[in-house]
Amino acid sequence: MRVMMQSKRTKQVTLVVSVALVLVVILYLGSQKRFGLPQYVQLTLDGLRAGTIYALIGLGFVTVFSVTGIINFAQGAFVMLGALIAVSINNAEALTLTPLPKLILAILGAVALTTLIGLILERIAIYPARHATPLTLIIITVGAYIALQGMAQLIWGTSSYVLPAFTTLEQSDLTFRLGAIIIKAQSLWIWGSTVLVLLVLYYFFEKTIWGAGLRASAVNRRAARLMGISPNRMSALSFALAAAMGAIAGVVLAPATRPIYDMGLVLGLKGFVAAIMGGLINAPAAVIGGLLLGVIENIGAGVTKAGFKDIYAFGILILILLFRPQGIFGRQQTVDKV
């Protein structure tokens, strides 16, 4: 027992020292570029914009894992599908609508179709292998991502696309300036959409029968099964919710970037890092993890080089798995499968 306590303290001290050293290095590198408070605030705001996307994707990972015990690496594909389906609907010449109704239809249609794809994926790929080992199920989700990305390449090709900004309904977005700080209107849509999703999820889980069933399955699946809650239905519902959250992330991100068929890979992996930071079973912690990840990687890339951005995310993943595998805010827990 004493050896375990000492080992735990050693890991905690090592993690704290590592974080402190990283902060010192960031401040030093920032001083070399003559960064002041405005630059750090700008990097933080841009990081929060990316972090909210990671948080939405991370929530998808948490929802599926909590209910089924499966790490769904197809989550990034839902982000890509949401963005590209929205682009296709918005660009459809058969829709003789004005820009605003067409964009609203594109958003709703993208979320609905991606949710349906997530449900179909669970029924044809996960449900038949529901009694397989966790490793087998993880490999299935990886294969599902590759298949979805391949189909997306066949449908949309390798070109990048444009979705109009929600505020201007044009490619160029509205920009707000607060001194040296620049905030694009789409960032407000991203933050607002995330808050709205969290409120809807709270109502769903706390006030509806289906949400109560999902919460019961997440807490204790065997007990939930004995109470008459169908694990098969809860598994399908969790994948549908995860697909919807991924689609929303893709749709609100699309005007701020250029959607392309392979955009889901890096976004999905970073959403996984956010979920890992939250312990994979703690939704609020996954949201905080996503925000932290976005800020850390953006500031890190700002004081060094933009090409190093992805390194910080996966460096954090390695540190978490080594020193805090239960997540930053979580406790060690066991999860049983449906």
Steps between C-alpha positions, in 0.01 A plus 500: 500500500779740592680427173180571304449832680859603432465404135179705474665803660799465269273502194310805628820692572641406159181620329499831691868560424441417132211747477705770674792447262267521200358831626848642552605393151184651345556832676866505396421422136223758503740764631735419212219593261416805713156369588300709739160458664300571177683223313438247776133601522464460123663157508278399791179606323601318182587198712160509669335495157687182408453366852121517479514282187722250681257508791204410278696217342620387841140488625427254221782275620378525859138424410585183309764376744288561809211299362676228300862490615608560139752764390340618178780612269243563227400818686718718279314375193176641639663845516611473139159373383315777680709766328497351150131405501416857606710631212326270250150595613586868503648481149215291357361685198171312528419695817351829384521671838649824620840471673376498861233225470739296286776524762259407780380201296862403432584508872195301607535254214869442571438429868203272424676300228820462703298384800334239277841388374619461858196290583549281191869460583414368845243256361714352221849513655477512881180311582600174323832503688360615835643197683848540353803618696558876550802488269290347223236770538763774491643355178147492356456872570838574340391301194169688499684831496718389208192380311308824560799710399544292183134545408531873567797517264298325229204738548674834558845437355817649642399864459422726795166680520349816644196546721375859544554672832187486713496877563562642153378201293811560288851361489641804680407522867422792728793602721492674837800696625563573868823693487761255377264203551315362197194277534319359200123464518521128423689452826193630683286248310739220598496596868125558502426170326710313756316663789166417336604137447604471865165642616307263272707205622438600861125511439511171308692312769317651797142536376431223250449125534754424226756719671436328831552165328833615359611631840399174665692301239805720551494455879433124510404314185417173668265667747343700215441179306331343804272807520376435147720749314603357163880519460462462123276806476730700727799406284321618185388820673853577622639469146220718365573770761873480433439535125273801558760673718771429244281637222427818696873547557566457128222736393599790728868451418449486122470879439821556701700248297478324164332160542674209330453123501793427737436776755356256752822315580685768698180647644386159618834424664500836679145439617627168636775686688234728650297196606812337650569818697152459647548132577279377212191482725466856628320731256563835680867407543522416129368848418760660726764271350407609149522868592836450673633306205398770254662775706821308571562393142418842357723689741773239452480534122489879531826526694675241281378403153154420363630165375559389860132534590414130487808406702363667812170312485662160479768595751216572744346163415825320585539690828141426602532130423829478688422703810121535521330223296167559680493857367581835655182518708407133523553208730601153397185314395409182323255482213304193396368444148136484394 
